[in-house]
Amino acid sequence: VGGADLVKAFRAGKSAATMRAYQSDLREFAACVKAKSIRDAATRLLSRSHGEANLLAIQWRAYLMQKGRSPSGINRCMSALRSLVTLANTLGLCGWNLNITNVKHVGYRDTRGPGRAGFESLLHAAKQQRPDKSARDAALLWLLYTPALRRSEVAGLDVEHFDAQAARLHVLGKGKTEREPITLPLQTCEALKAWLAVRGTAPGPLFQNCDRAKKGNGRLTANGVYRIVRRLGRRTQIEARPHGLRHAGITAALDATGGDVRSVRAFSRHATVETVLHYDDNRSDKAGNVAQVVANGVQA
């Protein structure tokens, strides 16, 4: 087993989105250690002793911090490198694993998103466009909000993944290798039908670029979804992004279910209930409510 086999095995079993992110991170690692490729960087890392390899990883973490990368971005880079080394250990290319820890950060600070009113404003702005963009962007917004899809999940959809008769969509979730069916609400299903009436039902990407010059009618990328939502946000003077709409959808689900975190975990497809609890705490401002109770007991 050599470096080329390691990189090939590393790619196996990972979703396209995960692999793109990991490859980008590992290319940055290769550039940091002045290697010609990911394979070359991996060979250099694995040729070192356990302590030397950990030191190199620590130096890379410091390099990323100096560049101003976010804690979550740095931690993803560390995860990519640890994953590569763990696989090398499994394949007998080294006898150790990296022990470097993640950067501490506070996640889920703002889990409310633009709210239902914000979603409605974005939807109104989408409908003010020419017919093709109006239908496409409205369908995008409904998917980001009502079933709380991630932008990469939306961008990866093909026409065949939408079953209009059963009102179902087969989604490739984060970190998954197989698609899972989700049931769509009536309004979202109708929005997708309206878009398909414009797009047509020919096989291929469900969401395409709407280019009048016909220069880019291929698949709409995850970055393209991001730009659409940001553009609609600027038109409505709302700080909008796709993940913010997902946040808003999850918060709305908690409101509608009276804080049923288990049901909402199934809805949001988060790995753990604990993640949904962050949304619930922020939604109901539990800390603020307790602070008020404490203050009410003070005899001023």
N, C-alpha and C positions, 0 to 999 in steps of 0.2 A: 504494500500500500504506500503510495507516494503522495506528494502535495496535490497533484492534479486529481487523484482519486478522492482525497479528503474534501476538496472544494466541490467535486461532483456529488459526493455523498451528503455534504452539507446542504445542498440545494434540494435534495430529495425530501418529499413529504411536507414541504412548507408551502403555504399559499403564495400566489404571485405577489400580493401586496407585501407580505412579510419578507419575502425574498428580496424585493426591490429595496425595501428599507434597510435590511441587513447588508446587502451588497454595497449600498451607498455608504453605510457606516464603515464597513471593512475597507472600502477603497480609500476612505479618509485616513484610516489607520495605516494603510500601506503608504500613503503620501507622507504621513507624519514620520514614519521610520525610514523614509526614502527608499522604499521597495518599488520594483517595477510593476508588480501586480499583487492581487490578494494572495495568490498561491505563493509568491516569493515572500510576502510578509509573514504568511503562516509558517513557512519553512524556517525563516529567521527566528520567529518566536519559539517554535518547538525545539530548536537546536540549543536553546538556553537552558540553564538550570531552573529549578522551580523558583528560587528566590529572584534570579535575574529576570525571569518572565513576569513575575508579579511587579517588579520594579518598573519594567517597561510599560506595563498596563497602568500603573500609578502615574507615570510620566505622561501617558496619553490622556488620562483623565484630567490632569492638571492643564495640559495643552488645550483641551476642549473648554475647560472653565475659563482660561485666559481669552479664548476666542469669543466668549460671551454666550456659549450654547446654553439653552435652558436645562434645568435639572432633569426633566423628563427625557430630553434629547440625549444628554450625557448618559443617563441610565440605560437607554436603549442601545447606545454604542457599547456599553459595558456588557450588556446582555448578549449582543451579537458575538463579541469576542469570547465571552465565557462559553457560549454555546458551541463555538468552533473548537475550542480547546477540549471541552467535555467529549465531543465526538472523536477528536484525535486520541484522547485517552481510551475511549471505547475500542478504537481500531488498533490500539497498541503502538501508536506513534509517540506517546509520551507517558510517563508514569505519574502524572500529577494533574491537578486542576487549578485554575486561577482562584485566588481567595480575595480578590479585590471587591470592596463593597460599593454600593450605590451612593450617590449624592443624596443627602436628605432634602426633601422638598415637601411643601404642602400642596396636596392635590385637591381638586374639586372645590376651589374657592367660590366660583360663581357657577351654580348649577341650575339657575332659573331660566337663562336664555331670554329671548325677547318677549316671551309670554304669548298667550293666545291673541291679544290685540296686535302684537308685533307680527305674528304670523299672518293675520288677516290683512295687515297693511302691505306686507310683502306680496301676498297673493293678489291684492288689488293692483299693485304696481306691475306685476307680471302680466295681468290681463290688459294693460294699456299698450302692449306691444303689438307688432304685426302678428297675424294669426298663427304662424308656425312657432315663433318664439313664445307666444302667449301660451299655447297648448303645452309645449315642452316644459317651460319653466313652472307652470302651475302644477304639472304632474310631479316634477322634481320636488317642489315645496311640500306637496301632500305626503310624499314618501319620507322626506326628512323629518316631518313633524308627527304624523299620525302613527306609523309603525316605528318611528324613531330610528330610521336607517342611518348608517354612517355613509359619508360621501363615497368612499371606496366601494361600499356595497351597492350603491346606486349606479356608479359608473360601470361596475362589472356585470350588470344585467343585460341579458339578451332577450329578444322578443319571445323566444320559446320558454323563458322562465316565468312568464305571466300567463296564468290560466284565468281568463276573464269569466268563464262560466262558473268556476268554483270560487271566484274571487280570492285566488291564492297567488302568492309570489314565492319563488324558490330563491333564497338568498344565501350567498356564500359569506358567512359571518367571519368576524375577526378571529384569526388563528385557526379557522376550520378548513378542512380539506374536502368536505362534502356539503352540498347545499341543503338547507332545511326549509320546509314550507312554512309560510306565515299567512294568516288570514287577514285580508285587507278590509277596512271599513268601506261602506258603500261609496262615500264621497271620493275616496282615493281611487277606488276601482273605476269610477266614472271618469275621473281626471285622466287615468291611463288610457281608457278607451278613446277619449277625446284626442289625446296625443297620437294614438295609433291611427285614428281616422285621417290625421294630417300626414304622419310619417309613412303610413302603409304597413302592411303586415309581413313584408318580405323578411326572411331570416337575417339575423345580424344583430348589432348592438341595439338595445332598446332605446337608448338616448344617443342622439347624434348631434354634431355641430350643425347649426343653422346658418350656413354661409350662402348668401345670395350669388356669389361668384362661383359657387360649387367647387371651391378650392379645398374645403376641409369637411366634407360630409361624413367623416369617419366617426369612430366612437368618441363620445364626450368623456374626457378624462376626469379623475378625481379633482385635479387642479382646476379643470374647466367648471365643475360643479361649484367649487369654492368661489371662483370669479363671478359666476352668475349671481350667487346669493349676495356677495359683497356689492355688486353693482345695483341690485334691487334695493339693498340696504341704504346705499347712498341716495337713491331716488326718494326714499321715504324718511331719510335722516334717522335711520336705525342702525345701531352697531350690530350687524348681522353676519353670521357665518354658519356653515352647515352644522357644525357640532353644537352651536348654540340652539339651533332648531331642535336637535335631538334632545338637548337638555330641557328645552321648553316642553317637548312632548312627554318626557319622563316625569317632569314636575306636574304636568296636567293629569297624567295617569295617577299619580299619588293623590292629587286632590280629588279626583273622581272616585277613587277606591277607598277613600278615608285612610290613606297611609298603609294599604295592604302591600308591604314590601315584597312578599313572596310572589304575589301575582305580577307585580310590576317588574320583578327580576326576570320572570319568564317573558314579559313584554319587551323589556329592554335588551334581553339576551346577555346580560352581564354574567361574568363567571361566578360571582358570589353575591349573597344578600348584603354583605357589608358595604359594597360599593353603593347599592341603592340607599342604604341608610344615610350616606352622606347627603344625598338628594333630599331625603325626608327631613333630616336635621335642618338643612338650609331652608327648605320650604316652610317649615313651621317655626323657624327661629327658636328652637328649644332653649339655647343658651340665653337668648335675650329674655324669654319668658321666665326662666328661673331667676335671672338677675332682678327682674321686676318683683318677683315673689320675695326675694331676699330684701329688697329695698322697702317693700310694703311692711315688713316687720320692724323697721327702725322707728323708734320714737324720737322724732326730731324736736 
